[in-house]
Amino acid sequence: MNNPYDVLGVPQNATRDQINSAYREKAREYSEKNQLNKLDELNEAYDSVILNAGASGSYQSGYSQTSSGKYYNTVDYSDIAAKISAHRLEDAQILLDGIPKGSRGADWYFLKGAVYEKKGWLEQAANMYATAHGMEPSNSKFRAAYEKVTSQQNGGYKTARRSSNSGCGGSFCDMCLGLLCLDSCCECMGGDCIPGC
């Protein structure tokens, strides 16, 4: 991704009003000229700058240049990690999903895995942790999370334990209890499933 401030045509210390004004002007220009590729790049730049602002309201920094001259977003994930710790999983998921795909690094995959793990979706969590670990193999936190979730993994989701008393997954007592409940319901409706009971 190119430096989003350059794409928007604003300085890195631009105010929100300046960013919005520049975005609207360029969006109108690209739409009139039917330059959809430039419009996509503009939308991604706008989303990156606004998302990167955070609670402080500052729209500066957060971008580093690689040796190839491309820019990438260095997102501060501490707010998302705090939401996950507080078990505010939907809020964390919304923030994670709002980060543009080109800006998603190993930390993004790790935190997405943490959301899935807390929801009990172990297969998805393992996939996210594996991606994070693959991106940064030397990070012991990513490796430990992956190993933990794969050792817990039982089909991908937390499931109720089934009794081993019968092949159908339930015990004889469970079947009897189910029939008694069925009989009670039938009697309430004027019928009788088990006569004399």
matplotlib code that plots the C-alpha trace (Angstrom):
import matplotlib.pyplot as plt

x = [0.0, 1.2, 1.4, -2.3, -1.6, -0.1, -3.0, -5.4, -3.2, -3.0, -0.1, 0.3, -0.8, -4.1, -7.3, -10.3, -12.1, -9.1, -9.0, -12.8, -12.7, -9.8, -11.4, -14.7, -13.0, -10.8, -13.7, -15.9, -13.0, -12.3, -16.0, -16.5, -13.5, -14.6, -11.2, -12.3, -8.8, -7.9, -11.2, -10.5, -7.0, -8.6, -11.2, -8.5, -6.3, -9.2, -10.2, -6.6, -6.1, -9.4, -9.0, -5.4, -6.6, -7.8, -9.3, -6.7, -8.1, -4.6, -4.3, -0.5, 2.0, 1.2, 2.9, 6.3, 8.2, 9.7, 12.9, 10.8, 9.3, 5.8, 4.0, 2.3, 0.0, 1.5, -1.8, -1.8, -3.7, -3.7, -7.3, -8.4, -6.4, -8.1, -11.5, -10.7, -9.5, -12.7, -14.6, -16.1, -15.6, -18.1, -16.4, -13.0, -14.2, -15.7, -12.4, -10.4, -12.6, -12.3, -8.5, -7.8, -6.5, -3.2, -2.5, -3.1, 0.0, 0.8, -0.6, -4.0, -4.1, -3.1, -5.9, -8.4, -7.4, -7.9, -11.5, -12.2, -10.7, -12.8, -15.9, -14.9, -14.3, -11.1, -10.6, -10.7, -8.5, -5.9, -5.9, -5.4, -2.7, -1.0, -1.0, 0.4, 3.1, 3.9, 4.4, 6.6, 8.1, 10.4, 7.5, 7.0, 3.6, 2.2, 3.7, 2.4, -1.1, -1.2, 0.0, -2.4, -5.5, -4.5, -4.0, -7.6, -9.1, -11.9, -13.6, -13.3, -16.1, -16.7, -19.2, -21.1, -19.6, -21.6, -22.2, -20.5, -23.3, -24.8, -24.0, -26.6, -24.8, -27.4, -28.0, -31.0, -32.0, -31.9, -34.3, -36.7, -36.7, -37.4, -40.4, -41.8, -41.5, -43.2, -46.0, -46.6, -46.8, -49.3, -51.5, -51.5, -52.9, -55.5, -53.6, -51.7, -48.4, -47.8, -51.2, -51.5, -48.6]
y = [0.0, 3.5, 6.1, 6.8, 10.4, 10.8, 9.0, 11.4, 14.4, 15.6, 16.1, 13.6, 16.1, 16.8, 17.3, 15.1, 17.9, 18.2, 14.4, 14.3, 17.2, 15.8, 12.4, 13.8, 15.8, 12.9, 10.5, 12.8, 13.2, 9.5, 8.7, 11.2, 9.8, 6.2, 5.4, 2.5, 1.3, 4.8, 4.9, 1.6, 2.8, 6.1, 4.2, 1.9, 4.9, 6.8, 3.7, 3.2, 6.8, 7.1, 3.6, 4.5, 7.6, 5.6, 7.2, 10.0, 11.7, 12.0, 11.0, 10.9, 8.1, 4.4, 4.0, 2.6, 2.3, -1.0, -1.3, -1.6, 1.9, 0.6, 1.7, -0.5, 0.3, -0.4, -0.7, -0.4, -3.5, -2.7, -1.6, -4.7, -6.9, -5.1, -5.8, -9.5, -9.6, -8.0, -10.6, -7.9, -10.2, -8.6, -5.2, -6.8, -8.6, -5.4, -3.6, -6.5, -6.8, -3.1, -3.3, -3.4, -6.7, -5.2, -4.0, -7.4, -8.7, -11.6, -9.7, -9.4, -13.1, -13.8, -11.6, -13.0, -16.4, -15.3, -14.1, -17.5, -19.4, -17.5, -18.2, -21.9, -22.1, -24.0, -25.0, -21.4, -20.3, -22.9, -21.7, -18.1, -19.0, -21.1, -18.1, -15.8, -18.4, -18.9, -15.1, -14.8, -18.2, -16.9, -15.5, -17.9, -16.4, -17.3, -20.8, -21.4, -20.3, -22.6, -25.6, -24.9, -24.7, -27.7, -29.8, -28.8, -29.2, -31.7, -31.3, -27.6, -26.6, -27.2, -29.9, -31.6, -34.9, -37.9, -40.9, -44.1, -46.3, -46.7, -46.3, -43.6, -41.1, -41.3, -43.6, -45.7, -43.2, -40.4, -42.3, -43.1, -39.4, -38.4, -40.7, -39.4, -35.9, -36.9, -38.5, -35.4, -33.2, -35.6, -35.7, -31.9, -31.9, -34.6, -37.7, -40.4, -41.7, -44.2, -45.6, -45.9, -43.6]
z = [0.0, -0.8, 2.0, 2.6, 3.4, -0.1, -1.6, 0.1, -0.7, 2.9, 5.4, 8.2, 10.8, 8.9, 10.9, 10.4, 8.5, 6.1, 5.6, 5.0, 2.6, 0.6, 0.5, -0.9, -3.5, -4.8, -4.6, -6.8, -9.3, -9.6, -9.9, -12.7, -14.5, -13.8, -12.2, -10.1, -9.2, -7.9, -6.0, -4.3, -3.3, -2.0, 0.1, 1.6, 2.4, 4.0, 6.1, 7.2, 8.3, 10.1, 11.8, 12.8, 14.7, 17.7, 20.7, 20.9, 17.8, 16.4, 12.7, 12.7, 12.5, 12.2, 8.9, 8.2, 4.9, 3.7, 1.7, -1.5, -0.8, 0.1, 3.3, 5.7, 8.7, 12.1, 14.1, 17.9, 19.0, 22.7, 22.8, 21.0, 23.4, 26.3, 24.9, 24.5, 28.1, 29.2, 27.2, 24.9, 22.0, 19.5, 20.0, 19.4, 16.4, 14.8, 15.3, 13.9, 10.9, 10.2, 9.7, 6.0, 4.7, 3.6, 7.2, 8.9, 10.4, 12.8, 15.8, 13.9, 13.3, 16.9, 18.3, 15.9, 17.1, 20.7, 19.9, 18.3, 21.3, 23.8, 21.7, 21.8, 18.1, 18.4, 14.8, 13.6, 16.5, 15.6, 12.0, 13.1, 15.6, 12.9, 10.5, 13.2, 14.1, 10.4, 9.9, 13.0, 13.8, 16.5, 18.6, 21.5, 22.4, 19.0, 19.2, 22.8, 21.8, 18.8, 20.8, 23.6, 21.4, 19.3, 22.5, 23.6, 20.1, 20.0, 16.6, 16.4, 18.8, 22.5, 22.7, 25.5, 26.6, 25.6, 27.8, 26.7, 28.0, 24.6, 20.9, 20.4, 22.8, 25.6, 28.5, 29.3, 32.0, 29.4, 27.2, 30.0, 31.1, 27.5, 27.3, 30.6, 29.4, 26.1, 28.0, 30.2, 27.1, 25.5, 28.6, 28.7, 25.1, 25.9, 24.8, 26.5, 25.2, 28.0, 29.3, 33.1, 33.8]

ax = plt.figure().add_subplot(projection="3d")
ax.plot(x, y, z, "-o")
ax.set_aspect("equal")
plt.show()
